[in-house]
Amino acid sequence: MTLPFWIWLHADWPTFTWQEEPLAPLLRACALAQGRLVGMAGVVSNTDQARNTLDALLQNIITSSAIEGEQLNVESVRSSLARRLGLDAEGRASPRSEGLAELMLDATREQAAPLTQERLLRWHHLLFPADEQRLSAPVRVGSLRGEEPMQVVSGRLDRPKVHFEAPPRQGLDEQLSAFLDWFAATRNAPNLDPFLRAGIAHFWFVTLHPFDDGNGRLTRAITDLALAQGEPQAIRFYAMSASILEDRKGYYEILEASQKGSLDITPWLTWFLQTLLRSLEQAKARIDRVLGKARFWQEHGQQALSAEQIKVLNRLLDGDLFNERGGFADGINAGQYQAVAKVSKATATRHLSDLIEKGCLVRLPGGGRSTRYQINLCHR
C-alpha cells in the first residue's frame, strides 16, 4: 500500500495513533524526573527559586529563537523578564524583548486561560512588534497565512531543503479550529497522559503551520502551555527549547520523517519524550548545584573569608551556570584566581592556600603552573 506523501493527506487525518508499550518507560521516567524536580525546588529558598525561574524562562526564549536561526540580545530579554518577575532589572529592554517576555509568561503562567484563536493572534503580534518588523520579508502579523504554499525549509536560499509542506490555505481555518477544540477538550482528559498531549499538540500545530512566520516559536509556546497545564510548578524550572536546540538536526529529521509517515506517530513521541526527559534532568542538575551551594555556605559561612575569596568561591559553586561566560567548571588556577579576584599573584597564592587549609577548596592532581583547585563538596 502506497502512503500519501504528506501526513495530512491521510483520509483519517488528524486521528493520530501511537504504541503504548515503547512509550511507557519514557513516560514513567519523565513523571519521576518531574516529581523529583518539583520536590527539590520546594526546598530551595525563595530568592534562588526566583533566579532559577528567570534563568529557565530566559533560556527558553533565547533557544527557541536560536532554533530558527535568530540571535537575541540576552541582556535585553533578561531585563524584560526580570521586571515582570519583580526582580532587579538591569539593561535596556526593547519592544522585541518585551513581546517575547510577555508571550513566555502568558504561556507558562496563564495555563488556566483557554487557548483560542484570539490568544494565538495576540501571541503572533508579540512576536513581531510593529517597529521591528523586517522590511525585507513583510509578515501578515496577527492573521493567518495567505494562499501561497507553505513549505518548511532549511539550508541555503539557492539550495533549500524542504522538510515538509503544510496543508493548503483552503480549509486551514477549520483545521485550526479543530486543533483548538481538541486542546480544550483534552485539558483534563483522564485517558491521555499530559506529556503525550504536549507532544501531540506540538506535532499537530507545527504541521498546520498557520502563519507566515513564527510558527516554530508559537509551537514551542503551545508546548510550554500544555506542559504547564500538566504540572504548573515544574515548567518554571526547565527549558525544553534548549534541549531541542541541542539536537536541532534530529528535531528536523524526525519532523520530516513523521510528516511523510503514517498517522502512527510513535517515533515522534519517542523523540519528544526523550528530549523532555533530558531537559528535566538538566534542570535537576542545576537545582542540585543550587542546593550544593546552600550547603557549602551553611558549612563555611562563618569562616573568616575575604570578599575576594567569597567572590571566587561563588563563581566556582555556580559551575556550569558560568561556563558559557568563561566559567570554571573544571576548577581554577592561580592565574585565573588573580584575574577574577583582581589581586596580585602573591595574594592569589596566599588566598588559595588559606582556602585549602579551611577546607573550602581541594587541590587537583598536577603541579606547578598547571595546578588547579576545585570546590570541596565533601561535607563533614
VOGU-3710 file (C-alpha; in Angstrom, 3 decimals, decimal comma):
1> mtlpfwiwlh> 0,000/0,000/0,000  1,396/3,411/-1,010  1,015/6,055/1,683  0,181/9,695/0,862  3,312/11,833/0,636  2,263/14,188/3,443  0,620/13,038/6,641  -2,272/15,492/6,362  -3,346/13,788/3,105  -4,424/10,674/5,009
11> adwptftwqe> -8,180/10,128/4,957  -8,226/9,853/8,758  -6,112/12,962/9,420  -5,699/14,077/12,203  -6,621/10,886/14,070  -3,193/10,114/15,481  -2,282/6,743/16,952  0,723/5,519/18,934  2,122/2,375/20,514  1,837/2,481/24,288
21> eplapllrac> 4,400/-0,209/25,146  7,579/1,529/23,847  6,453/4,888/25,278  5,579/3,631/28,768  9,170/3,584/30,163  9,776/7,117/28,895  6,516/8,376/30,394  7,438/6,857/33,764  10,926/8,357/33,599  9,544/11,816/32,757
31> alaqgrlvgm> 6,976/11,642/35,568  9,654/10,557/38,054  12,080/13,282/36,942  9,359/15,921/37,100  8,313/14,815/40,583  11,895/14,965/41,818  12,341/18,380/40,243  9,255/19,776/41,975  10,330/18,239/45,282  13,845/19,655/45,053
41> agvvsntdqa> 12,563/23,081/44,026  10,374/23,099/47,120  13,398/23,234/49,442  15,185/25,970/47,508  14,977/29,460/49,009  12,523/31,925/47,519  15,385/34,029/46,203  17,011/31,065/44,472  13,639/29,929/43,131  13,138/33,324/41,537
51> rntldallqn> 16,614/33,225/39,987  16,077/29,698/38,683  12,748/30,706/37,193  14,375/33,675/35,475  17,236/31,526/34,139  14,888/28,830/32,793  12,498/31,281/31,124  15,394/33,243/29,648  16,967/30,056/28,321  13,653/29,002/26,789
61> iitssaiege> 13,201/32,309/24,954  16,783/32,552/23,693  16,984/28,948/22,491  13,531/28,910/20,896  14,623/31,800/18,686  18,043/30,193/18,104  16,323/27,090/16,673  15,026/29,409/13,939  18,484/30,940/13,453  17,701/34,198/15,277
71> qlnvesvrss> 20,138/35,564/17,853  18,532/37,725/20,525  20,035/40,306/22,860  20,291/38,238/26,042  20,553/41,155/28,455  17,568/42,892/26,890  15,398/39,770/27,272  16,697/39,242/30,807  15,720/42,808/31,708  12,178/42,354/30,351
81> larrlgldae> 11,711/39,082/32,248  13,233/40,338/35,496  10,920/43,345/35,630  7,866/41,127/35,170  9,098/38,724/37,844  9,691/41,532/40,348  13,484/41,152/40,253  16,171/43,768/39,734  16,134/44,629/36,040  19,458/45,735/34,616
91> grasprsegl> 19,995/46,689/30,999  17,637/48,189/28,467  14,586/46,358/27,203  13,344/46,594/23,627  9,921/46,116/22,024  11,205/42,731/20,829  12,300/41,557/24,280  9,140/42,928/25,891  6,944/40,980/23,497  8,871/37,727/23,918
101> aelmldatre> 8,837/38,025/27,718  5,088/38,678/27,752  4,449/35,715/25,451  6,560/33,319/27,551  4,932/34,329/30,819  1,463/34,137/29,315  2,158/30,589/28,108  3,682/29,343/31,374  1,684/31,268/33,990  -1,772/31,658/32,471
111> qaapltqerl> -2,353/27,955/31,958  -5,977/28,216/33,109  -6,885/30,605/30,274  -8,269/28,862/27,161  -6,120/28,668/24,040  -8,258/30,470/21,485  -7,531/31,838/18,038  -7,654/35,339/19,521  -4,948/34,368/22,030  -2,798/32,892/19,253
121> lrwhhllfpa> -3,160/36,051/17,180  -2,112/38,129/20,203  0,936/35,911/20,663  1,771/36,436/16,984  1,620/40,206/17,485  4,031/39,849/20,425  6,499/38,011/18,173  6,544/40,835/15,642  6,453/44,320/17,253  5,284/46,945/14,786
131> deqrlsapvr> 8,507/48,990/14,945  10,783/45,961/14,490  9,155/44,146/11,573  11,574/43,141/8,851  11,066/45,278/5,777  12,699/42,646/3,534  10,164/39,981/4,464  6,812/41,520/5,460  4,700/39,255/7,640  0,922/39,184/7,982
141> vgslrgeepm> 1,047/39,929/11,690  -1,948/38,769/13,675  -3,604/36,919/10,792  -3,329/33,516/9,168  -1,082/32,954/6,169  -2,008/33,647/2,568  -2,822/31,399/-0,370  0,739/30,586/-1,446  2,045/27,098/-0,467  3,755/26,913/2,930
151> qvvsgrldrp> 6,946/24,857/2,917  9,188/24,293/5,925  12,749/24,560/4,618  16,315/24,904/5,848  19,720/25,386/4,231  20,922/27,837/1,590  18,490/30,106/-0,224  19,634/28,771/-3,611  19,509/25,131/-2,461  16,781/24,870/0,170
161> kvhfeapprq> 15,902/21,553/1,771  12,148/21,026/2,033  11,347/19,221/5,278  7,615/19,191/4,687  4,732/21,119/3,189  1,849/22,344/5,334  -1,822/21,876/4,422  -3,164/24,379/1,860  -4,750/27,634/2,948  -8,207/26,449/1,916
171> gldeqlsafl> -9,674/24,729/4,954  -6,953/25,990/7,303  -9,428/27,907/9,479  -11,437/24,741/10,076  -8,282/22,705/10,767  -7,027/25,259/13,280  -10,430/25,309/14,995  -10,338/21,512/15,226  -6,917/21,684/16,894  -8,059/24,321/19,402
181> dwfaatrnap> -11,198/22,328/20,200  -9,080/19,219/20,824  -6,667/21,201/23,008  -9,557/22,430/25,151  -11,320/19,055/25,308  -8,188/17,174/26,416  -7,199/19,673/29,120  -8,131/17,231/31,892  -8,655/14,069/29,865  -8,066/11,103/32,216
191> nldpflragi> -7,104/8,762/29,378  -4,419/10,968/27,829  -1,088/11,449/29,585  -0,189/15,189/29,832  3,256/14,540/28,343  1,739/12,773/25,337  -0,788/15,581/24,983  2,065/18,116/24,823  3,867/16,037/22,186  0,738/15,634/20,071
201> ahfwfvtlhp> -0,040/19,366/20,330  3,500/20,206/19,214  3,345/17,919/16,183  -0,201/18,874/15,172  0,325/22,644/15,331  3,705/22,629/13,607  2,130/20,551/10,827  -0,609/23,143/10,315  1,952/25,990/10,184  -0,894/28,530/10,144
211> fddgngrltr> 1,175/31,757/9,971  3,590/33,336/7,507  6,348/33,265/10,109  6,832/32,468/13,790  5,216/29,026/13,612  8,094/27,244/15,339  8,195/29,659/18,252  4,419/29,548/18,657  4,537/25,745/18,509  7,017/25,679/21,385
221> aitdlalaqg> 4,924/28,220/23,337  1,894/25,935/22,941  4,049/23,026/24,108  5,063/25,026/27,186  1,405/25,831/27,835  0,434/22,148/27,583  3,261/21,157/29,942  2,288/23,922/32,381  -1,287/22,658/32,379  0,059/19,241/33,352
231> epqairfyam> 2,305/20,495/36,175  2,466/24,287/36,636  5,134/24,108/39,360  7,665/22,273/37,199  7,562/24,312/33,976  9,209/27,260/35,750  12,452/25,345/36,191  13,229/23,720/32,851  13,615/24,836/29,263  12,601/22,269/26,666
241> sasiledrkg> 13,574/24,571/23,796  17,182/24,366/24,991  17,129/20,577/24,664  15,538/20,823/21,213  18,306/23,210/20,155  20,933/20,704/21,344  19,516/18,230/18,807  18,269/20,686/16,206  19,301/18,382/13,351  17,473/15,457/14,953
251> yyeileasqk> 14,432/17,672/15,526  14,049/18,486/11,850  14,857/14,926/10,813  12,128/13,383/12,987  9,611/16,042/11,920  10,379/15,364/8,268  10,187/11,595/8,677  6,924/11,845/10,605  5,374/14,183/8,037  5,999/11,526/5,385
261> gslditpwlt> 4,805/8,651/7,548  1,578/7,184/8,798  -0,753/8,527/11,465  1,103/6,328/13,981  3,389/8,991/15,473  5,194/6,753/17,960  8,668/7,708/16,589  7,898/11,409/17,022  6,537/10,918/20,547  9,611/8,850/21,437
271> wflqtllrsl> 11,916/11,659/20,334  9,756/14,242/22,117  9,749/12,348/25,430  13,486/11,672/25,250  14,082/15,394/24,717  11,711/16,340/27,525  13,447/13,900/29,879  16,813/15,418/29,043  15,532/18,913/29,837  14,087/17,732/33,175
281> eqakaridrv> 17,357/16,049/34,119  19,335/19,174/33,221  17,039/21,262/35,415  17,511/18,782/38,263  21,290/19,076/37,915  21,002/22,869/38,023  18,958/22,773/41,235  21,442/20,229/42,636  24,098/22,911/42,204  21,914/25,491/43,936
291> lgkarfwqeh> 21,352/23,163/46,890  25,041/22,266/46,969  25,896/25,944/47,104  23,499/26,467/50,012  25,000/23,502/51,905  28,516/24,792/51,259  27,775/28,192/52,777  25,976/26,616/55,717  29,245/24,862/56,492  31,692/27,632/55,624
301> gqqalsaeqi> 29,648/30,815/56,016  31,025/31,581/59,487  34,668/31,338/58,449  36,763/34,461/58,087  36,938/34,903/54,315  37,833/37,963/52,297  35,427/39,497/49,790  37,717/38,300/47,007  37,675/34,727/48,284  33,872/34,741/48,555
311> kvlnrlldgd> 33,575/36,076/45,006  35,763/33,297/43,564  34,047/30,594/45,617  30,651/31,690/44,336  31,933/31,590/40,762  33,163/28,053/41,309  29,942/26,995/43,023  27,899/28,274/40,111  29,850/25,864/37,887  28,206/25,344/34,503
321> lfnerggfad> 25,976/28,383/35,035  29,033/30,467/34,218  30,538/28,083/31,698  29,223/29,911/28,639  30,533/33,176/30,075  34,064/31,895/30,540  33,500/29,917/33,722  35,426/27,399/35,745  33,611/24,082/35,624  36,999/22,305/35,739
331> ginagqyqav> 38,387/24,286/38,634  40,598/27,339/38,729  44,338/28,009/38,675  46,285/30,755/40,393  46,321/32,983/37,325  42,556/32,746/36,919  42,047/33,423/40,630  44,212/36,515/40,264  42,160/37,735/37,287  38,738/37,120/38,867
341> akvskatatr> 39,611/38,426/42,326  41,696/41,305/40,898  44,565/40,702/43,310  48,333/40,304/42,958  49,970/36,975/42,183  51,297/36,698/45,740  47,871/37,435/47,212  46,240/34,879/44,935  48,682/32,201/46,095  48,089/33,117/49,741
351> hlsdliekgc> 44,294/33,107/49,307  44,325/29,692/47,653  46,474/28,192/50,403  44,124/29,650/53,015  41,056/28,219/51,257  42,640/24,759/51,167  43,501/24,970/54,866  39,906/25,947/55,702  38,514/23,055/53,668  36,838/25,241/51,047
361> lvrlpgggrs> 38,992/24,038/48,148  40,876/20,893/47,213  43,997/20,746/45,059  43,549/18,689/41,893  46,275/16,383/40,550  49,019/18,230/38,734  51,678/20,677/39,757  53,404/23,938/39,014  51,558/26,490/36,941  49,028/23,850/35,851
371> tryqinlchr> 47,806/23,246/39,415  44,064/23,672/39,625  41,750/23,995/42,604  38,170/22,876/42,949  35,345/23,368/45,434  35,406/20,834/48,263  31,867/19,418/48,386  32,724/16,610/50,807  30,677/17,531/53,859  31,724/16,657/57,344
//
